[in-house]
Every structure is written in C-alpha cells, then in structure tokens.
Amino acid sequence: GKWEKPTLQDVWRLVRQPGILMVMALTMIWGIGQSGVSSFLFLHIRYLGGSSTLMGTAMATSLIGEIAAFSFTHQIQERLDPKRMMVISFIIQFVWFTGLALIRDPHIIPFFQLFGGASFGLMQSGSVAYVDGCAPARLGTTAQAIRGGILLGLGIGIGSVINGFIYQTSGSSVVFRSMGWLAMGGFLFGITAYSLAKRHIADRR
C-alpha cells in the first residue's frame, strides 16, 4: 500500500487530477522568469557599474525576502489559499523584474531583491500546499518531485535559453522587461484558469 513504488499509470493518474496541469504550467512560467535573475543579475549589476560587494548584498537581501516569506507561511495560508499565493507571487515578480529593468542606480537593486525572495517563498509554499492537497496520498512524494523539477529544472532550463537569446540581442534590461511581461502573463493565466475551474465546479453542482 502506502510505500509501494509509483508506476507510470500512477503518474498518468496524477496529471489527470483537477488542477495539477494548471499548477505545473504556472510553476514553469515562474521558473522561466526566475532564470533571468539566476543567469543575468550579476551581469546586469556590472553593466550598471555595480561592484562585487553589491552583487553579494543583492543575493543576501533576496535570502532575507525568502526567509520572511517562509517564516510567515502559516499566517499567509490562513488568509490566502494556495492558488492565490501562486497568483500573487506573479504580481510581486512583475514588480521585481520591472524595477530591475528600469532602475539606473545599481545600489537600489538590493531593495528589489526583497521582492524576489518574497515571490519565491510564495510560489514555493503555494505550489507545495496545492499539490499536497490534490495529489493522492501514495503519490504525494512523486507529485512534489515533479513540481520541483518543473519549477527549478525545466522552467529555468527553458528560461536560460530564452533569456540567453534576449541578452545577446538586446541586453540585460530587455531581459528583465521581457520577464516582467511574462510574469504579468502568468498572473492573467492564473486568475483566468482559476475562475474557469471555479465556474466548472459551480456548474457541476
């Protein structure tokens, strides 16, 4: 029973669960945007005239944002369900990327990195909770592994190719501007998908 190894049939049953494909799509979109920072933030800081110390400070403030988001996960989940957490993470990501694209003083970047940490915390916590709630018990670990692989593997891998092309042709500011619009697209896709799912459930009743 509980500890049996999942089969391909189990995985197929998993992806057919209501909402699973939707959350996987959202995590992949988020990961594509995240790859812009993972790959090109330091080059962007250097382009703006920032130092290596500023690069380290930017990473540290991002971690502070993550810690804050994860520390208040319980309180946030009491006010927002996992779906809303994921959708809100895109709005924060949009502000983050837009700020990185528009600013000209590199010393402001650590402030915007706080938004990055908060966005990561909300997406991670929200997607984990959502998958945990809709995946069958014996497939919980498999579902989380797939979710993590799409978020931090497939999404960032695809994003690295896309952002690498944008960087080579247009520079780092355009990378973040483009990823900002992608984040807004993720937000609109999320609220549309959730609205349609909610209406479908209401019609079935």
ZAMARGU-4260 file (C-alpha; in steps of 0.2 Angstrom, whole numbers, plus 5000, padded with zeros to 4 digits):
<rodrens>
0) 5000/5000/5000 | 5007/5016/5006 | 5025/5013/5002 | 5023/5005/4985 | 5033/5012/4971
5) 5023/5023/4960 | 5020/5016/4942 | 5018/5026/4926 | 5000/5023/4927 | 5000/5031/4944
10) 5009/5046/4936 | 4996/5047/4922 | 4983/5047/4935 | 4992/5061/4945 | 4992/5073/4930
15) 4974/5070/4927 | 4970/5076/4944 | 4960/5093/4943 | 4972/5107/4944 | 4988/5098/4943
20) 4992/5103/4925 | 4987/5121/4929 | 4999/5122/4943 | 5013/5114/4934 | 5011/5127/4920
25) 5011/5141/4932 | 5027/5134/4941 | 5036/5133/4924 | 5031/5150/4919 | 5038/5157/4935
30) 5054/5147/4933 | 5057/5154/4916 | 5056/5171/4923 | 5067/5167/4938 | 5080/5161/4926
35) 5083/5179/4920 | 5089/5183/4938 | 5099/5167/4940 | 5108/5169/4924 | 5110/5188/4922
40) 5108/5198/4938 | 5127/5199/4941 | 5130/5204/4923 | 5116/5217/4925 | 5124/5224/4941
45) 5141/5225/4932 | 5133/5234/4917 | 5126/5247/4928 | 5143/5250/4936 | 5140/5240/4952
50) 5153/5231/4962 | 5156/5213/4968 | 5151/5218/4985 | 5135/5224/4979 | 5132/5208/4970
55) 5134/5199/4987 | 5122/5211/4995 | 5109/5208/4982 | 5109/5190/4985 | 5109/5192/5004
60) 5093/5203/5003 | 5085/5190/4992 | 5088/5177/5005 | 5080/5189/5018 | 5065/5190/5007
65) 5064/5172/5006 | 5066/5169/5025 | 5052/5182/5029 | 5040/5174/5017 | 5043/5156/5023
70) 5043/5162/5041 | 5025/5169/5039 | 5019/5155/5028 | 5007/5149/5041 | 4999/5166/5044
75) 4999/5169/5025 | 4990/5152/5022 | 4977/5157/5035 | 4972/5172/5024 | 4976/5166/5007
80) 4973/5149/4999 | 4987/5141/4989 | 4980/5146/4972 | 4980/5165/4977 | 4998/5163/4984
85) 5004/5157/4967 | 4995/5171/4958 | 5001/5185/4970 | 5019/5178/4968 | 5017/5183/4949
90) 5012/5201/4954 | 5027/5203/4965 | 5038/5195/4952 | 5032/5208/4940 | 5036/5222/4951
95) 5053/5214/4954 | 5058/5212/4936 | 5051/5229/4931 | 5061/5238/4944 | 5077/5229/4939
100) 5073/5234/4921 | 5070/5252/4924 | 5082/5257/4938 | 5099/5265/4933 | 5107/5266/4950
105) 5114/5248/4954 | 5113/5252/4973 | 5094/5251/4973 | 5095/5233/4966 | 5096/5225/4984
110) 5079/5233/4988 | 5071/5225/4974 | 5079/5208/4978 | 5067/5208/4993 | 5053/5206/4981
115) 5062/5192/4973 | 5064/5182/4989 | 5046/5185/4993 | 5040/5179/4976 | 5050/5163/4978
120) 5043/5160/4995 | 5025/5162/4990 | 5027/5151/4974 | 5036/5138/4983 | 5024/5137/4998
125) 5008/5139/4987 | 5013/5126/4975 | 5019/5113/4988 | 5002/5116/4998 | 4992/5115/4982
130) 5000/5099/4975 | 4999/5091/4993 | 4980/5095/4993 | 4975/5087/4977 | 4988/5073/4974
135) 4983/5055/4980 | 4992/5051/4996 | 5003/5037/4989 | 5009/5049/4975 | 5012/5064/4986
140) 5031/5062/4985 | 5031/5059/4967 | 5020/5074/4964 | 5031/5086/4974 | 5047/5079/4964
145) 5038/5083/4948 | 5033/5100/4954 | 5051/5104/4960 | 5058/5098/4944 | 5047/5109/4933
150) 5049/5124/4944 | 5068/5123/4946 | 5073/5112/4932 | 5063/5113/4916 | 5057/5131/4919
155) 5074/5138/4922 | 5082/5127/4909 | 5070/5134/4895 | 5071/5151/4903 | 5090/5151/4901
160) 5089/5148/4883 | 5076/5161/4880 | 5084/5174/4891 | 5101/5170/4884 | 5095/5174/4866
165) 5087/5190/4873 | 5103/5195/4882 | 5114/5193/4867 | 5102/5203/4855 | 5096/5216/4867
170) 5105/5217/4884 | 5100/5213/4902 | 5087/5227/4904 | 5077/5220/4890 | 5079/5203/4898
175) 5070/5209/4914 | 5057/5219/4905 | 5053/5204/4895 | 5052/5193/4910 | 5041/5206/4919
180) 5028/5205/4905 | 5029/5186/4906 | 5026/5187/4925 | 5010/5198/4921 | 5005/5184/4908
185) 5007/5171/4922 | 4996/5181/4933 | 4982/5183/4920 | 4983/5165/4915 | 4982/5160/4934
190) 4967/5171/4938 | 4958/5165/4921 | 4962/5147/4924 | 4956/5148/4942 | 4940/5157/4938
195) 4936/5144/4924 | 4939/5130/4936 | 4928/5138/4950 | 4914/5141/4937 | 4916/5122/4931
200) 4914/5116/4949 | 4899/5128/4952 | 4890/5121/4936 | 4893/5103/4941 | 4884/5107/4957
</rodrens>
